Amino acid sequence: MTEVLVIGAAGKTGRAVTRALLARGVGVRAAVRAGSSSAAYAGDPVHAVPVDLVSGTGLLRAVAGVSAVYHLAPNVHPDEVEIAERVADAAVAEGVSRFVFHSVLHPDDASMPHHLRKAEAEKSIRARIAGATVLRPAAYHQNLVDAAQAGRIAVPYSPDARFTNVDLDDVAEVAARVLTEDGHDGATYDLAGPERLTVAQMAAEASTVLGRPVAVERIRLEDWVAGPGAELDARARDELLAMFASYDRDGLVGDSTALRSLLGRDPKRWREII
Ligand SMILES: NC(=O)c1ccc[n+]([C@@H]2O[C@H](COP(=O)([O-])OP(=O)(O)OC[C@H]3O[C@@H](n4cnc5c(N)ncnc54)[C@H](OP(=O)(O)O)[C@@H]3O)[C@@H](O)[C@H]2O)c1
């Protein structure tokens, strides 16, 4: 059976892309960190292979014989560019020319260092595989769903900043298409959701859908640093603080035309996935 290699397959995005490929009847070779649980795939026809993205151990074996590679980097990873080069080099060495990179909306936004690493990773991949396809997703609706359902969305930036968040399953459906259909060589697609909403509007819509109050709150940066940010190393924490400052100023807004066209339908709205 044709198999697609999904890098980071045990993570949030990797699991969604894996599900979308399986739903199309495509076999998945799931690159997971050695020792990481592949229990997420119990019962699915998924072939888990151990890969260390930092050392490169297991990469060549993982890539050998697949029809395509879906590459995503661990979030705010300092070696994102080197990891992308390693994965692309392995694909070239094994003669796999269909390569899709999961980038981010506005990778060249200089106010966010981790976005700039995605821009550089895109360039490095295309220098090795000119026909690589690049997907640039907006922030996922799913980042805020659990908070909405728990009745309180708290963010360390202005609740009045605007976002065109996107359904992760829509992104995964597009990923599965471009990995298995012709016509996307060398393409770059912005994948933004269909509506511009502030976080305050998302909370109000969630409240209407759920039939109970959903509060919205701005967390002070010092509380974020002492709370969720305390688990991170200093560099990752500073990069996320830069992202919050950018969100505070500009939100994160893109165009949903490509997503609508690739899906052949309207992308999912926030209120449809709460
Ligand atoms: N969240 C969003 O709204 C959004 C929007 C656009 C783009 N993105 C981008 O999407 C990408 C994926 O995000 P995500 O939230 O899905 O990430 P995630 O859940 O953290 O998944 C990353 C995966 O990479 C694996 N990994 C980490 N270090 C590794 C290593 N050394 N060797 C092998 N595997 C390793 C992790 O393995 P373990 O499971 O063992 O930890 C995890 O399964 C990121 O680059 C992010 O910037 C995210």
The ligand as an SDF file (V2000), in Angstrom:
LIG
                    3D

 48 52  0  0  0  0  0  0  0  0999 V2000
   -0.9400   25.5620   17.0040 N   0  0  0  0  0  0  0  0  0  0  0  0
   -1.2290   26.3700   15.9930 C   0  0  0  0  0  0  0  0  0  0  0  0
   -2.2210   27.1210   16.0120 O   0  0  0  0  0  0  0  0  0  0  0  0
   -0.3260   26.3620   14.7730 C   0  0  0  0  0  0  0  0  0  0  0  0
   -0.7030   27.1040   13.6540 C   0  0  0  0  0  0  0  0  0  0  0  0
    0.1300   27.0970   12.5320 C   0  0  0  0  0  0  0  0  0  0  0  0
    1.3130   26.3490   12.5350 C   0  0  0  0  0  0  0  0  0  0  0  0
    1.6350   25.6370   13.6540 N   0  0  0  0  0  0  0  0  0  0  0  0
    2.8950   24.8640   13.6230 C   0  0  0  0  0  0  0  0  0  0  0  0
    2.5740   23.4870   13.6070 O   0  0  0  0  0  0  0  0  0  0  0  0
    3.7100   22.7620   14.0800 C   0  0  0  0  0  0  0  0  0  0  0  0
    3.2540   21.6110   14.9460 C   0  0  0  0  0  0  0  0  0  0  0  0
    2.5790   22.1130   16.0520 O   0  0  0  0  0  0  0  0  0  0  0  0
    1.8730   21.1060   17.0800 P   0  0  0  0  0  0  0  0  0  0  0  0
    1.1430   21.9490   18.0590 O   0  0  0  0  0  0  0  0  0  0  0  0
    1.1580   20.0300   16.3570 O   0  0  0  0  0  0  0  0  0  0  0  0
    3.1500   20.4910   17.7870 O   0  0  0  0  0  0  0  0  0  0  0  0
    3.2340   19.3400   18.8560 P   0  0  0  0  0  0  0  0  0  0  0  0
    1.8620   18.8760   19.2740 O   0  0  0  0  0  0  0  0  0  0  0  0
    4.1850   19.8140   19.8970 O   0  0  0  0  0  0  0  0  0  0  0  0
    3.8950   18.1730   17.9970 O   0  0  0  0  0  0  0  0  0  0  0  0
    5.2300   18.1570   17.6710 C   0  0  0  0  0  0  0  0  0  0  0  0
    5.6850   16.7070   17.6080 C   0  0  0  0  0  0  0  0  0  0  0  0
    7.0940   16.7040   17.3710 O   0  0  0  0  0  0  0  0  0  0  0  0
    7.6530   15.6910   18.1750 C   0  0  0  0  0  0  0  0  0  0  0  0
    9.0490   15.9550   18.4960 N   0  0  0  0  0  0  0  0  0  0  0  0
    9.5640   16.9260   19.2960 C   0  0  0  0  0  0  0  0  0  0  0  0
   10.9000   16.8320   19.3370 N   0  0  0  0  0  0  0  0  0  0  0  0
   11.2410   15.7570   18.5850 C   0  0  0  0  0  0  0  0  0  0  0  0
   12.4610   15.1220   18.2430 C   0  0  0  0  0  0  0  0  0  0  0  0
   13.6450   15.5780   18.6950 N   0  0  0  0  0  0  0  0  0  0  0  0
   12.4250   14.0330   17.4450 N   0  0  0  0  0  0  0  0  0  0  0  0
   11.2570   13.5500   16.9690 C   0  0  0  0  0  0  0  0  0  0  0  0
   10.0530   14.1080   17.2360 N   0  0  0  0  0  0  0  0  0  0  0  0
   10.0510   15.2030   18.0510 C   0  0  0  0  0  0  0  0  0  0  0  0
    6.8340   15.6900   19.4480 C   0  0  0  0  0  0  0  0  0  0  0  0
    6.9980   14.4230   20.0180 O   0  0  0  0  0  0  0  0  0  0  0  0
    6.4510   14.0360   21.4920 P   0  0  0  0  0  0  0  0  0  0  0  0
    4.9900   13.7590   21.2590 O   0  0  0  0  0  0  0  0  0  0  0  0
    7.2470   12.8610   21.8570 O   0  0  0  0  0  0  0  0  0  0  0  0
    6.7090   15.2500   22.3450 O   0  0  0  0  0  0  0  0  0  0  0  0
    5.4290   15.9620   18.9310 C   0  0  0  0  0  0  0  0  0  0  0  0
    4.7320   14.7650   18.6660 O   0  0  0  0  0  0  0  0  0  0  0  0
    4.6230   23.7710   14.7840 C   0  0  0  0  0  0  0  0  0  0  0  0
    5.7590   23.9820   13.9850 O   0  0  0  0  0  0  0  0  0  0  0  0
    3.7780   25.0270   14.8530 C   0  0  0  0  0  0  0  0  0  0  0  0
    4.5410   26.1950   14.7610 O   0  0  0  0  0  0  0  0  0  0  0  0
    0.8460   25.6040   14.7440 C   0  0  0  0  0  0  0  0  0  0  0  0
  1  2  1  0
  2  3  2  0
  2  4  1  0
  4  5  1  0
  4 48  2  0
  5  6  2  0
  6  7  1  0
  7  8  2  0
  8  9  1  0
  8 48  1  0
  9 10  1  0
  9 46  1  0
 10 11  1  0
 11 12  1  0
 11 44  1  0
 12 13  1  0
 13 14  1  0
 14 15  2  0
 14 16  1  0
 14 17  1  0
 17 18  1  0
 18 19  2  0
 18 20  1  0
 18 21  1  0
 21 22  1  0
 22 23  1  0
 23 24  1  0
 23 42  1  0
 24 25  1  0
 25 26  1  0
 25 36  1  0
 26 27  1  0
 26 35  1  0
 27 28  2  0
 28 29  1  0
 29 30  1  0
 29 35  2  0
 30 31  1  0
 30 32  2  0
 32 33  1  0
 33 34  2  0
 34 35  1  0
 36 37  1  0
 36 42  1  0
 37 38  1  0
 38 39  2  0
 38 40  1  0
 38 41  1  0
 42 43  1  0
 44 45  1  0
 44 46  1  0
 46 47  1  0
M  CHG  2   8   1  16  -1
M  END
$$$$
